[in-house]
Amino acid sequence: MQRLLPYLGYLGIMVLAYALFASGKPMKVAGLFLVSGLAVGSLYALGGIGMVVLYRASGVLNLASGAIGALGVMVAWQLQQWGWAQPITWGVAIALAAALSLVYGRLIAPGLAWRAPVVKAVATLGFALVVLGLTAFAWEDDVRKFTLPTDKAAVMILGLRVTVTRLIVVGAAFALVAGIWLYLTKTRTGLQMRALANDRDLSAMIGVNILRVESIAWGIAGVIAGFTGLMFGDLVRLEPVVITFMVIPAVTAAICGRLDNLGLVLMGGLTMGVVESLLTLSPALKSARPVAPFLIAAVVLIVMQRGQRLLFARD
Amino acid sequence: MNTKLSAGLLAAGVLLAPGIAAASTPSCGANTGEAATGAPILIGGIHGNAAPGDFSSATDAAAAYFSCVNANGGVHGRPIEYMVENDQWNPELAARAAAKLVTDAGVVAMVGNSSFVEMSVNAPLYASSNTMAMAAGCAASECFESSNIVSTNQGPLPSSVGAAMYAVEELGATSVACIGLAIPSVGNWSCGAVEEYMASKGLSGASVLMNPAAPDVNSALLEAIASGADSMLVNLPVGLGIAYFGVAQEQDLGDVYSWTSSTPIYDASVPGALGDYWHGKVYVSAELTQIDGDGPDNLNWQAVMDAYASEDDPRDIFSQSGYLAAKFFVETLMDMDPAQLDDRAAVTDAIKAINGKTSDLVCGPYYVGEADRHMPNHAGIIVVVKDGGFEKVRDCFEYEGACFDGLIEAEKALGLR
């Protein structure tokens, strides 16, 4: 029951936000904002899940995932302009993101392995700025649009037309949580990742090949970043800077799961999206929408951290 | 005004026609074909280029025109040195850029400025240093409500009012939702004017202001729907505008509302980015005349860009605006005493004396005058997104509203009406 409490807490925040801002509104209007919030929240969650997967295995909070995803989707767009088949461009984008992530994981991250977690996180921020700079150098600011074939099909949910692309994001977020949980609990590499997450020194002493395990984690994180970049490019907008800094709400979603629990990352991301969306209905508070994710993350840190370990106390 | 306007355009055409007989041969300044020599005349320019928008096309075009002038005899034989800074949408950088140009470098004027933040920050400096800014991309109210800034573009207020007028008069709108940026003196200012216009017609209007960095455009769409409007007026920078049309398409709202937009959407790459879904549905209020127009100044702008700008520099409405500001500025310098070209006060006086310049790029006369408010360009055209491009659906018309009354009085006083 105690394990369910945080989930119920997030649900409570959503219900409270609905009662405060949407009560009295016709269900048709309130439903639109609720579903819209869930759709946006699933984007936050998707970004957060990729971060937590890597953080659990390597202790690195990868702030470069947005920039890597942005480069991937820009390359996909460019290849499509040159007439490449869409599925191939998606594959190239994801492969490029995985390769970039691996390059950092193999060449730069090991040199910082024994530094404080905050130093590791700041180093990825530097990498993000380098990748963003390269992307901005390659593609000047211009009007571009990236679309997926799934944008054309949609279903109606509570009066809102939800495209299949958005459903894929929600489905991917749930599938990633389940798939990574299975991977961590049922496979040998998953066990080694958990061992690394628990104690890197001890894991090395008992013979875990740290470089190999971390490389796999960086590769998985890169694939997720590449996929997330494609989704952001389609659903947010094809602007490298905007996609790069989607990492900020993704970090807050990751913090909602205490950089550890993927299920809570998902719930945290969805809650942020819903609260942000429902705030639009309040004339007095709608201008506070951009700070909603950070407020929720702050409340989570205060409430859930009491008497427990600190977030950046892993190493 | 229409008679004067037509006469002006005709006169401009007659005067400029010989110079642009071959569209690919630009005509600039003294048009001597000889490179200018001697000490340069120092001119500054500031644009904003960072997320969420690149407004460098105005200074790109001004730079191209100045290069063309330098290659054609310069100003009284002297070249122009055009120094351009990027404020990156950052007020601190904007202040630093202006200090560098006005205080340190000692420019005699600013030309082609195009930014969301620069003019709001630097208007007091321009006034206190007696420096005129012949801007090309004003967006905030301070830019138009300053003694020392005058712009060739309209800014979001007139452009949005023009879009709202078309929505009411031609598309049957009775309630318009204006979707703007939550930037002080920009979104509330321009969408507020739309609300006032709608109220003056006994109709209703609503402002939906969104954070420029917000990833979630859906909520702005839903807020606009919840306002009960029957017409959407998209008053956003082009990137956000495309995103807004994207989420509206997701909801299949193309035929549910009538759709208008202020100028930023008038960009050659927009119809392709919007896709077939929006063709014939989006009406755009253009601050200057058509990008593919065949007027002499428009053809010369294209020729100057082809000869002196990079291929990658956008050929958009802010580029036209930057070209026009640079052209009017050079014409003003050419009329000055050569001995006074380095005297900022004399240059400022000459700019303030500009009265009734015409061009096929703008619908009305361009003037400056001694005033605390400058908005010479407050008439425009309407184009519709069609067949991968834009098609003009309404020719030059003047915008209505109490906010233009003071300007009309000033124009009467200057003999322009």
Contacts between the chains, C-beta under 8 A, distances in Angstrom:
chain1	res1	chain2	res2	distance
A	29	B	222	8.0
A	29	B	226	5.5
A	32	B	222	5.3
A	32	B	225	7.4
A	33	B	219	7.2
A	33	B	222	5.7
A	36	B	216	7.7
A	36	B	218	4.5
A	36	B	219	6.3
A	36	B	222	5.8
A	37	B	219	7.9
A	39	B	218	7.0
A	40	B	215	7.2
A	40	B	216	4.6
A	40	B	218	6.5
A	40	B	219	7.8
A	43	B	215	7.4
A	140	B	54	7.4
A	140	B	312	6.0
A	141	B	49	6.8
A	141	B	53	7.3
A	141	B	54	3.7
A	141	B	239	7.9
A	142	B	54	7.7
A	142	B	269	6.4
A	142	B	314	7.5
A	143	B	238	5.4
A	143	B	239	6.9
A	143	B	242	6.1
A	143	B	267	5.9
A	143	B	269	4.2
A	143	B	270	5.7
A	143	B	273	4.8
A	144	B	269	7.9
A	144	B	273	6.4
A	145	B	242	6.0
A	145	B	246	7.1
A	145	B	273	4.3
A	145	B	274	7.7
A	145	B	275	7.4
A	147	B	275	7.7
A	151	B	250	7.1
A	154	B	250	7.2
A	154	B	252	7.9
A	160	B	251	7.3
A	161	B	250	6.3
A	161	B	251	4.9
A	161	B	252	6.1
A	163	B	250	5.4
A	232	B	215	7.8
A	236	B	215	4.6
A	236	B	243	7.3
A	237	B	217	7.7
A	237	B	239	6.0
A	237	B	240	7.4
A	237	B	242	6.9
A	237	B	243	4.2
A	237	B	246	7.5
A	239	B	51	6.2
A	239	B	52	7.2
A	239	B	239	5.5
A	241	B	50	7.4
A	241	B	51	3.6
A	241	B	52	7.9
A	242	B	51	6.0
A	242	B	52	7.2
A	242	B	213	7.3
A	242	B	215	6.6
A	245	B	51	8.0
A	245	B	213	7.4
A	246	B	215	5.9
A	249	B	215	7.2
A	273	B	216	7.6
A	276	B	216	6.5
A	276	B	219	7.2
A	277	B	216	7.0
A	277	B	218	7.5
A	277	B	219	5.2
A	277	B	222	7.7
A	280	B	219	4.4
A	280	B	220	7.9
A	280	B	222	6.6
A	280	B	223	5.1
A	281	B	226	7.4
A	286	B	223	7.5
A	287	B	182	6.6
A	287	B	209	7.9
A	289	B	211	7.0
A	289	B	214	7.2
A	289	B	219	7.1
A	290	B	211	5.1
A	290	B	213	7.3
A	290	B	214	6.3
